[in-house]
Amino acid sequence: MKKYKGTSNNFGDVVLGIVTRQPWTIKRKGHILVSEDVPLFPVGFRGIVHTNVSDNKKLPAIKVQPNDLRMLSEGDCISLNQNGTVAVLWENRSPMNAFLLTESCDCRCLMCPQPPKVHNKSLVETSREILHLVNPTATQIICITGGESTLLNDDFFDFLTLIQEKCPKSPIMLLTNGKSFSDFSFTKKFIAVKPKNLLVCVSLHSDIDEVHDKIVGVNGSFYKTAMGLQNLARFRQLVEIRVVISKLNADRLESIANFIIRNFPFINHCAFMGMEITGYARKNYTDIWIDPSDYEEQLFKAVRTISRSKLKVSIYNIPLCLIRPTAWNFARKSISGWKNEYLPICSSCSVKKECCGIFTTSGAFQSVRIKPIISTTSLGIN
């Protein structure tokens, strides 16, 4: 989430609205004006983001730096906070936007970038309001994430129903640990209300129950996730399996691939993912970190195994210089802009445009083996 800090005045509650840069528009309901100057007649706007020193005594307003003002686009959904923070909750130009419904979770994954917290019901209410305000295109992906949003039960099902009503053609992704779907009644209700174009993305981190449970921090999770996948298959639900690679499972990637194709041949996609070193991942860094170049052979064998079984497979969040060139065809660039950043050393790389880059949230916790690829000719790649 992009955030910008400024100076606020005239504030009470948090203000939520759609960005408009047209100070004289008559369509002001639900909009926040983004303008260098505060207009003479701002009545009707929910709030104002500006750079002028003039005092506005009529509406909630935040004064920001000119560069920050330029980062707010027409049609974005933003929130204005009393502490002077402008947060972008929906990027109108982004191919994917996410709804965080809860930070509560029934797992404690060692590499979780967003550690679990007690559920805050305002997250669901804010998500509903955003969905009422925005107008997603048929190609914009909507991602439902957490925490574990399936734990919300009725609120979760109601939000799915709202998405289907508001965005019937939009592709939807649900990120989940899959455990709630081990309950057949829950799965049946989910199928009844889910949006048509929904992909369930389930995290599975090992082919051995003890290893998976150690990674997610809760005993019995492996069995529930496996049962959840099977229940989703009974209803022919679109499913993706996600494997986040760490020191605890890197030596078993080929075995995990074989386990997936033998037990879950119905899945639509499998993704092997590099770690984002923030949250619990930073706290547990010494226990879970492994340089991607140390498992490149295992990763290649894993994606080759799944590909040969005629299932779709991808590699995410690992720079090309840390992957075997024979596996580059499986590497994908993220559609999340904050993941597509690069180190200064990458400026001379000949495949930078095709590379996923790094997690900006990982800060200095990057592989020391990232290096520019000067030419692909010597690698036998056209």
C-alpha positions as CSV (number, residue, x, y, z in Angstrom):
1,M,0.0,0.0,0.0
2,K,1.4,3.4,-1.0
3,K,1.3,6.0,1.7
4,Y,2.3,9.7,1.8
5,K,2.7,11.9,4.9
6,G,1.6,15.5,5.1
7,T,-0.1,18.0,7.5
8,S,-3.8,17.7,8.3
9,N,-6.5,20.0,9.4
10,N,-10.3,20.0,10.0
11,F,-10.3,16.3,10.9
12,G,-12.6,13.9,12.7
13,D,-13.0,10.4,11.3
14,V,-11.0,8.8,8.5
15,V,-12.1,10.1,5.1
16,L,-12.4,7.7,2.2
17,G,-13.1,8.7,-1.4
18,I,-12.2,8.6,-5.1
19,V,-9.5,10.9,-6.4
20,T,-10.6,13.7,-8.8
21,R,-8.4,16.4,-10.2
22,Q,-11.2,18.5,-11.5
23,P,-12.0,21.3,-9.0
24,W,-15.0,22.6,-10.9
25,T,-16.7,19.3,-11.5
26,I,-20.4,19.0,-10.4
27,K,-19.9,15.3,-9.6
28,R,-18.4,15.7,-6.2
29,K,-20.2,13.0,-4.2
30,G,-17.8,10.4,-2.9
31,H,-14.8,12.2,-4.3
32,I,-11.6,13.7,-2.8
33,L,-10.2,16.6,-4.6
34,V,-6.4,16.4,-5.4
35,S,-5.2,19.9,-6.5
36,E,-2.3,22.3,-6.0
37,D,-4.7,24.9,-4.7
38,V,-7.7,24.8,-2.4
39,P,-10.7,25.9,-4.5
40,L,-13.0,28.8,-3.4
41,F,-16.0,26.5,-3.4
42,P,-15.0,23.0,-2.2
43,V,-18.5,22.1,-0.9
44,G,-19.5,18.6,-1.9
45,F,-16.1,17.0,-1.8
46,R,-15.3,14.5,1.0
47,G,-11.9,16.0,1.5
48,I,-8.9,17.8,-0.2
49,V,-5.3,16.9,-0.8
50,H,-3.3,20.0,-1.8
51,T,0.2,21.7,-1.7
52,N,-1.0,25.3,-1.1
53,V,-0.3,27.0,2.2
54,S,-3.8,28.6,2.1
55,D,-6.1,27.6,5.0
56,N,-9.2,25.6,4.2
57,K,-11.7,25.8,7.0
58,K,-14.5,23.8,5.4
59,L,-13.4,20.3,4.7
60,P,-10.8,17.7,5.9
61,A,-7.6,18.5,4.1
62,I,-4.0,17.3,4.0
63,K,-1.1,19.3,2.6
64,V,1.5,17.1,1.0
65,Q,4.7,17.6,-1.1
66,P,4.3,18.3,-4.8
67,N,6.0,15.0,-5.8
68,D,3.5,13.1,-3.6
69,L,0.6,14.9,-5.1
70,R,1.6,13.8,-8.5
71,M,1.6,10.2,-7.5
72,L,-2.2,10.3,-6.9
73,S,-4.1,9.4,-10.1
74,E,-7.7,10.1,-11.2
75,G,-9.9,7.3,-10.1
76,D,-7.7,6.1,-7.2
77,C,-9.4,5.3,-3.9
78,I,-7.6,6.9,-1.0
79,S,-8.0,7.5,2.7
80,L,-7.2,10.7,4.6
81,N,-6.2,10.3,8.2
82,Q,-6.0,12.7,11.1
83,N,-2.2,12.0,11.5
84,G,-1.7,13.5,8.0
85,T,-1.3,10.1,6.1
86,V,-2.7,9.7,2.6
87,A,-3.1,6.0,1.8
88,V,-3.8,4.6,-1.6
89,L,-6.3,1.8,-1.1
90,W,-7.1,1.2,-4.8
91,E,-4.9,2.1,-7.8
92,N,-7.1,2.8,-10.8
93,R,-4.3,2.1,-13.2
94,S,-3.0,-1.1,-11.5
95,P,-3.8,-4.5,-13.1
96,M,-4.4,-5.9,-9.6
97,N,-5.8,-4.5,-6.3
98,A,-6.1,-6.3,-3.0
99,F,-8.7,-6.2,-0.2
100,L,-7.3,-7.0,3.2
101,L,-10.3,-8.3,5.1
102,T,-8.5,-9.4,8.3
103,E,-5.1,-9.7,9.9
104,S,-6.3,-12.7,12.0
105,C,-5.0,-16.1,11.0
106,D,-5.1,-19.7,12.2
107,C,-1.4,-20.3,11.2
108,R,1.8,-18.7,12.4
109,C,4.0,-19.2,9.3
110,L,7.7,-18.7,10.0
111,M,8.1,-16.6,6.8
112,C,4.8,-14.6,7.1
113,P,5.4,-11.0,5.9
114,Q,2.3,-9.8,7.7
115,P,2.2,-11.2,11.2
116,P,-1.3,-12.1,12.5
117,K,-3.2,-9.6,14.7
118,V,-6.6,-9.6,16.4
119,H,-9.3,-9.1,13.9
120,N,-10.3,-5.5,13.3
121,K,-13.9,-5.4,11.9
122,S,-13.2,-2.0,10.3
123,L,-11.1,-3.7,7.7
124,V,-14.2,-5.5,6.3
125,E,-16.3,-2.3,6.5
126,T,-13.5,-0.3,4.7
127,S,-13.3,-3.0,2.0
128,R,-17.0,-2.9,1.4
129,E,-17.0,0.9,1.1
130,I,-14.1,0.8,-1.4
131,L,-15.9,-1.8,-3.5
132,H,-19.0,0.5,-3.6
133,L,-16.9,3.5,-4.7
134,V,-14.7,2.0,-7.4
135,N,-15.5,0.7,-10.9
136,P,-13.1,-2.1,-11.7
137,T,-12.6,-3.0,-15.3
138,A,-13.2,-6.5,-16.6
139,T,-9.4,-7.1,-16.7
140,Q,-8.5,-5.8,-13.3
141,I,-7.7,-8.6,-10.9
142,I,-9.3,-8.4,-7.4
143,C,-7.2,-10.1,-4.7
144,I,-8.8,-11.1,-1.3
145,T,-6.1,-11.5,1.3
146,G,-5.4,-11.5,5.0
147,G,-4.6,-12.9,7.5
148,E,-7.0,-15.7,6.7
149,S,-10.2,-14.2,5.4
150,T,-12.2,-17.5,5.4
151,L,-12.2,-17.3,9.3
152,L,-14.7,-14.4,9.0
153,N,-17.5,-16.8,8.0
154,D,-20.6,-14.6,7.3
155,D,-18.6,-11.5,6.6
156,F,-16.4,-13.5,4.2
157,F,-19.4,-14.9,2.4
158,D,-21.2,-11.5,2.3
159,F,-18.1,-9.9,0.7
160,L,-17.9,-12.6,-1.9
161,T,-21.6,-11.9,-2.7
162,L,-20.9,-8.2,-3.0
163,I,-18.0,-8.8,-5.4
164,Q,-20.2,-11.0,-7.6
165,E,-22.9,-8.2,-7.7
166,K,-20.5,-5.3,-8.3
167,C,-17.8,-7.0,-10.4
168,P,-19.4,-10.0,-12.2
169,K,-16.7,-10.1,-14.9
170,S,-13.6,-9.3,-12.8
171,P,-11.1,-12.1,-12.2
172,I,-10.8,-12.8,-8.5
173,M,-7.9,-14.4,-6.5
174,L,-8.4,-15.7,-2.9
175,L,-5.2,-16.2,-0.9
176,T,-5.8,-18.8,1.8
177,N,-4.1,-21.6,3.7
178,G,-7.0,-23.8,2.6
179,K,-7.7,-25.2,6.1
180,S,-11.3,-23.9,6.3
181,F,-12.2,-25.9,3.1
182,S,-11.5,-29.2,5.0
183,D,-15.0,-28.6,6.3
184,F,-17.3,-29.9,3.5
185,S,-20.2,-27.7,4.6
186,F,-18.1,-24.6,4.5
187,T,-16.8,-25.5,1.0
188,K,-20.4,-26.1,-0.2
189,K,-21.5,-22.7,1.1
190,F,-18.5,-21.1,-0.5
191,I,-19.2,-22.6,-3.9
192,A,-22.8,-21.4,-3.7
193,V,-21.9,-17.7,-3.2
194,K,-18.4,-17.3,-4.8
195,P,-17.8,-15.0,-7.8
196,K,-17.8,-16.9,-11.1
197,N,-14.2,-16.0,-12.1
198,L,-12.5,-16.9,-8.8
199,L,-9.2,-18.7,-8.3
200,V,-8.4,-20.2,-4.9
201,C,-4.7,-19.9,-4.2
202,V,-3.7,-22.4,-1.5
203,S,-0.3,-22.4,0.4
204,L,1.3,-25.8,0.6
205,H,5.0,-25.9,1.7
206,S,6.0,-29.6,1.9
207,D,5.1,-33.1,0.9
208,I,5.8,-34.2,4.6
209,D,3.2,-33.3,7.2
210,E,5.8,-32.5,10.0
211,V,7.7,-30.1,7.7
212,H,4.6,-28.3,6.5
213,D,3.3,-28.0,10.0
214,K,6.6,-26.7,11.3
215,I,6.7,-24.0,8.6
216,V,3.1,-22.9,9.3
217,G,3.5,-23.2,13.1
218,V,0.3,-25.2,13.8
219,N,0.2,-29.0,14.1
220,G,-2.5,-30.7,12.0
221,S,-2.4,-28.0,9.3
222,F,-1.0,-30.3,6.6
223,Y,-4.0,-32.7,6.8
224,K,-6.6,-29.9,6.8
225,T,-5.0,-28.1,3.8
226,A,-4.8,-31.4,1.8
227,M,-8.5,-32.1,2.7
228,G,-9.4,-28.6,1.7
229,L,-7.8,-29.1,-1.7
230,Q,-9.7,-32.3,-2.2
231,N,-13.0,-30.7,-1.2
232,L,-12.4,-27.8,-3.6
233,A,-11.7,-30.4,-6.4
234,R,-15.1,-32.1,-5.7
235,F,-16.8,-28.9,-6.8
236,R,-14.4,-28.4,-9.7
237,Q,-13.2,-25.1,-8.2
238,L,-10.2,-23.4,-9.9
239,V,-7.2,-24.0,-7.7
240,E,-3.6,-22.8,-7.5
241,I,-1.0,-24.3,-5.2
242,R,1.7,-21.9,-3.9
243,V,5.0,-23.1,-2.4
244,V,7.0,-20.4,-0.6
245,I,10.7,-21.6,-0.7
246,S,12.7,-21.5,2.5
247,K,15.7,-23.3,4.1
248,L,13.2,-25.8,5.5
249,N,11.8,-27.1,2.2
250,A,14.4,-26.1,-0.4
251,D,16.0,-29.5,-0.5
252,R,12.6,-31.2,-1.2
253,L,11.3,-29.1,-4.1
254,E,11.4,-32.0,-6.6
255,S,9.7,-34.3,-4.1
256,I,7.0,-31.6,-3.4
257,A,6.4,-31.4,-7.2
258,N,6.0,-35.1,-7.4
259,F,3.6,-35.1,-4.5
260,I,1.5,-32.4,-6.1
261,I,1.1,-34.1,-9.4
262,R,0.2,-37.4,-7.8
263,N,-2.2,-36.1,-5.2
264,F,-3.6,-32.9,-6.7
265,P,-3.6,-33.4,-10.5
266,F,-6.7,-31.3,-10.8
267,I,-5.0,-28.0,-10.0
268,N,-4.9,-25.2,-12.6
269,H,-1.5,-23.8,-11.6
270,C,1.4,-24.3,-9.3
271,A,3.7,-21.4,-8.2
272,F,7.1,-21.6,-6.5
273,M,7.7,-18.3,-4.8
274,G,10.7,-16.5,-3.3
275,M,10.4,-15.1,0.2
276,E,9.6,-11.5,1.2
277,I,11.9,-10.7,4.1
278,T,9.7,-8.7,6.4
279,G,7.5,-9.4,9.3
280,Y,8.0,-12.9,10.8
281,A,10.4,-13.7,7.9
282,R,12.8,-11.0,9.2
283,K,12.4,-12.2,12.8
284,N,13.2,-15.8,11.8
285,Y,15.7,-14.9,9.1
286,T,18.5,-17.2,10.3
287,D,16.2,-20.2,10.5
288,I,14.5,-19.8,7.1
289,W,16.7,-17.8,4.8
290,I,18.5,-19.6,1.9
291,D,20.0,-17.9,-1.1
292,P,17.9,-18.8,-4.2
293,S,21.1,-19.7,-6.1
294,D,21.6,-22.5,-3.6
295,Y,18.5,-24.3,-4.6
296,E,18.4,-23.5,-8.4
297,E,19.0,-27.1,-9.3
298,Q,16.1,-28.4,-7.1
299,L,13.9,-25.6,-8.4
300,F,14.6,-26.4,-12.0
301,K,13.8,-30.1,-11.4
302,A,10.6,-29.2,-9.6
303,V,9.2,-27.0,-12.4
304,R,10.3,-29.4,-15.0
305,T,8.5,-32.2,-13.2
306,I,5.2,-30.3,-13.0
307,S,5.5,-29.0,-16.6
308,R,6.0,-32.5,-17.9
309,S,2.8,-33.5,-16.2
310,K,1.0,-30.9,-18.4
311,L,0.2,-28.7,-15.4
312,K,0.9,-25.0,-15.6
313,V,3.8,-23.9,-13.3
314,S,5.6,-20.6,-12.6
315,I,8.4,-19.1,-10.6
316,Y,7.7,-15.8,-8.8
317,N,9.8,-13.3,-6.8
318,I,13.3,-14.7,-7.7
319,P,15.6,-12.6,-10.0
320,L,16.7,-14.3,-13.2
321,C,20.4,-14.1,-12.2
322,L,19.6,-16.5,-9.3
323,I,17.7,-19.0,-11.6
324,R,19.1,-21.5,-14.0
325,P,18.7,-20.2,-17.6
326,T,16.9,-23.4,-18.5
327,A,14.2,-22.4,-16.0
328,W,13.7,-18.8,-17.2
329,N,10.7,-19.7,-19.3
330,F,8.9,-20.4,-16.0
331,A,9.9,-17.1,-14.4
332,R,7.2,-14.4,-14.2
333,K,7.1,-10.7,-13.4
334,S,4.7,-9.8,-10.7
335,I,1.7,-7.6,-11.5
336,S,2.3,-5.8,-8.2
337,G,4.4,-2.7,-9.0
338,W,6.0,-2.6,-5.5
339,K,7.6,-6.0,-6.3
340,N,9.2,-4.9,-9.5
341,E,12.2,-2.9,-8.2
342,Y,15.8,-3.3,-8.9
343,L,19.2,-2.8,-7.1
344,P,21.7,-0.3,-8.6
345,I,23.9,-3.2,-9.8
346,C,21.0,-4.3,-12.0
347,S,21.2,-1.1,-14.2
348,S,23.5,-2.8,-16.8
349,C,21.6,-6.1,-16.9
350,S,20.6,-7.2,-20.4
351,V,17.5,-9.0,-19.2
352,K,16.3,-6.4,-16.7
353,K,13.0,-5.9,-18.5
354,E,12.2,-9.5,-18.3
355,C,13.3,-9.9,-14.6
356,C,10.9,-9.7,-11.6
357,G,13.4,-7.6,-9.6
358,I,13.3,-7.6,-5.8
359,F,10.9,-7.0,-2.9
360,T,11.3,-3.4,-1.9
361,T,9.9,-4.4,1.6
362,S,12.9,-6.7,2.1
363,G,15.1,-3.7,2.4
364,A,18.8,-4.8,2.7
365,F,17.9,-8.4,3.1
366,Q,18.7,-9.4,-0.5
367,S,20.8,-12.1,-2.0
368,V,24.5,-11.2,-2.2
369,R,24.7,-13.1,-5.5
370,I,22.4,-10.7,-7.5
371,K,24.5,-9.6,-10.5
372,P,23.9,-8.1,-13.9
373,I,23.6,-10.5,-16.8
374,I,25.6,-8.8,-19.5
375,S,24.7,-11.0,-22.4
376,T,22.5,-14.0,-22.9
377,T,24.4,-15.2,-26.1
378,S,27.0,-17.0,-24.1
379,L,24.2,-18.8,-22.2
380,G,22.7,-20.1,-25.4
381,I,19.5,-18.1,-25.1
382,N,17.9,-16.1,-27.9
